[in-house]
Amino acid sequence: MKRHTLVLGALAATALTTALAAPLVSPQRIIVNPVPTELKVDTWVNKTGTDPDYRPGEQIKLYVKVTQDAYIYLFNVGPDGTVDMVLPNKYAGGGNFVKANTTKVFPDTNDQFTFDIAAPYGRNKVLALASKTQLDLNTLARFEDQQSGFASVNASGQKQLAQKLSIIVKPIPQDKWITDTAFYDVVR
């Protein structure tokens, strides 16, 4: 059984302010829904602390929990501007529908891949976007490479990711989606 590795570098995020009641970008989160919603999403990593440290070669696990049934989209943004879409993916555990009040871990113990930490060094950001409806990410990410189970993302840096995600979520009622972020540092 072959195991695949997705090398995660650092994550970063930038803020972009938009019109009233439109998706917002903040320094702490890539995209923020300004409207209160009953849908909540929490995301965290397998080490404790505000910005836990990981060293190259260590494996990281990403966790998400939603308060209502939702589709989850996970992105990793590195300090060098690299954006990786972690979820959805083409592996067995790569489905992105999560039931209410269920904690899901990526990768799961049955998945055929690991998330291995690699340079660049610095602060990383994981963005979790939860939506009551499935999103069309074709303008942002595509599964072009048959060898990889992960989509290639055509956004560079948090600002560009935020702009593209703002366009994708704009037609969805604002009480039907929400975001959360988790941070970690890649250290020497």
C-alpha positions in Angstrom: 0.0 0.0 0.0 1.7 3.2 -1.2 1.5 6.2 1.1 1.6 9.7 -0.4 3.1 12.7 1.3 1.8 16.3 1.1 4.6 18.6 2.2 3.2 21.5 4.1 5.2 24.7 4.3 4.3 27.8 6.3 0.9 29.4 6.3 0.2 33.1 6.2 -2.9 35.4 5.7 -3.7 39.0 4.7 -6.6 41.3 5.2 -8.7 42.9 2.5 -11.6 45.1 3.5 -14.7 45.1 1.4 -18.1 46.7 1.3 -20.5 46.4 4.2 -21.8 42.9 4.9 -19.5 41.5 2.3 -16.8 38.9 3.1 -13.9 40.6 5.0 -10.3 39.8 5.1 -8.5 40.4 8.4 -4.9 40.1 9.7 -5.9 37.1 11.8 -8.2 35.4 9.3 -8.0 35.2 5.5 -11.7 35.7 4.9 -14.3 36.5 7.6 -18.1 36.4 7.3 -19.4 39.6 9.0 -22.9 38.2 9.5 -23.7 36.2 12.7 -24.4 32.5 11.8 -25.4 29.4 13.7 -22.9 27.5 11.6 -19.5 27.4 13.4 -16.3 25.8 12.5 -13.3 25.2 14.7 -9.9 24.1 13.3 -6.7 23.2 15.2 -3.5 21.2 14.9 -2.3 18.2 16.9 0.1 20.2 19.1 -1.2 22.6 21.8 -0.5 26.3 22.2 -1.4 29.4 20.2 1.3 28.9 17.6 2.8 25.5 18.2 6.3 24.8 16.8 6.9 22.1 14.2 10.3 21.1 12.7 10.9 19.9 9.2 10.2 16.2 9.0 7.5 16.2 11.7 4.0 15.1 10.8 1.1 17.4 11.4 -2.6 16.6 11.7 -5.4 19.1 11.0 -8.7 18.9 12.9 -12.1 20.4 12.1 -15.4 20.4 13.9 -18.7 22.0 12.8 -21.9 22.8 14.7 -24.0 21.9 11.6 -23.6 19.5 8.7 -21.2 21.3 6.3 -18.7 21.0 3.5 -15.2 21.8 4.7 -12.5 23.3 2.6 -9.0 23.4 4.1 -6.2 25.6 2.8 -2.6 25.9 3.9 -0.9 29.3 3.2 2.9 29.5 3.6 5.0 32.5 4.6 6.4 32.4 1.1 2.9 32.8 -0.4 2.5 29.1 -1.4 -1.2 28.0 -1.2 -2.1 24.3 -0.9 -5.6 23.0 -0.9 -5.6 20.2 1.7 -9.3 19.3 1.4 -11.1 18.1 -0.6 -8.6 15.7 -2.1 -8.8 12.4 -4.1 -7.7 10.1 -1.3 -10.1 7.8 0.6 -10.5 10.2 3.5 -10.5 13.2 1.3 -14.2 13.7 1.2 -15.1 17.1 2.6 -18.6 16.6 4.1 -18.6 16.7 7.9 -21.6 15.9 10.0 -22.6 18.2 12.8 -20.7 18.0 16.1 -18.2 15.6 14.6 -14.5 16.1 14.8 -12.7 15.0 11.7 -8.9 14.6 11.4 -6.8 15.0 8.3 -5.1 12.8 7.5 -7.1 10.1 9.1 -5.3 6.9 10.3 -6.8 5.1 7.2 -5.6 7.7 4.7 -2.8 6.9 2.3 -0.9 10.1 2.9 0.8 12.1 5.6 1.3 15.9 6.1 5.0 16.3 6.6 6.4 19.7 7.7 9.0 21.4 5.5 10.6 24.8 5.1 10.2 27.7 4.6 10.5 28.6 8.2 8.0 31.0 9.8 4.3 31.3 10.8 1.8 29.2 8.9 -1.9 29.5 8.7 -4.6 26.9 8.0 -7.9 28.3 6.8 -11.0 26.2 7.3 -14.0 27.3 5.3 -17.3 25.6 6.2 -20.3 25.9 3.9 -23.8 24.5 4.1 -23.7 24.0 0.3 -21.0 22.6 -1.8 -18.7 25.2 -3.4 -17.5 25.4 -7.0 -13.8 25.9 -6.6 -12.9 25.5 -10.4 -11.7 29.1 -10.6 -9.4 28.5 -7.7 -8.2 24.8 -7.8 -8.1 21.9 -10.2 -7.2 18.2 -10.0 -5.0 18.3 -13.2 -2.2 16.0 -12.2 -3.4 12.3 -12.2 -0.4 11.3 -10.0 -1.3 13.6 -7.2 -4.4 13.3 -5.1 -4.3 17.0 -4.3 -5.5 19.9 -6.4 -3.3 22.6 -7.7 -4.3 26.1 -6.6 -4.0 29.1 -8.8 -3.6 31.6 -6.1 -0.4 33.0 -4.7 -0.5 34.4 -1.1 -3.2 35.1 1.3 -4.5 38.3 -0.5 -5.1 36.5 -3.8 -6.6 33.5 -2.0 -8.9 35.8 0.0 -10.0 37.7 -3.2 -10.9 34.4 -5.0 -12.7 32.9 -2.0 -14.7 36.1 -1.6 -16.0 35.7 -5.1 -16.8 32.0 -4.6 -18.8 32.6 -1.4 -20.5 35.8 -2.5 -23.6 34.2 -4.1 -24.2 32.0 -1.0 -26.4 33.5 1.8 -24.0 34.8 4.5 -25.6 32.7 7.2 -24.7 29.5 5.3 -20.8 29.8 5.5 -18.1 30.6 8.1 -14.3 30.4 8.5 -11.8 29.7 11.1 -8.0 29.7 11.2 -5.3 27.8 13.0 -1.6 28.9 13.2 1.6 27.0 13.6 5.3 27.8 13.2 7.9 26.0 11.2 11.1 26.3 13.2 14.8 25.1 12.8 
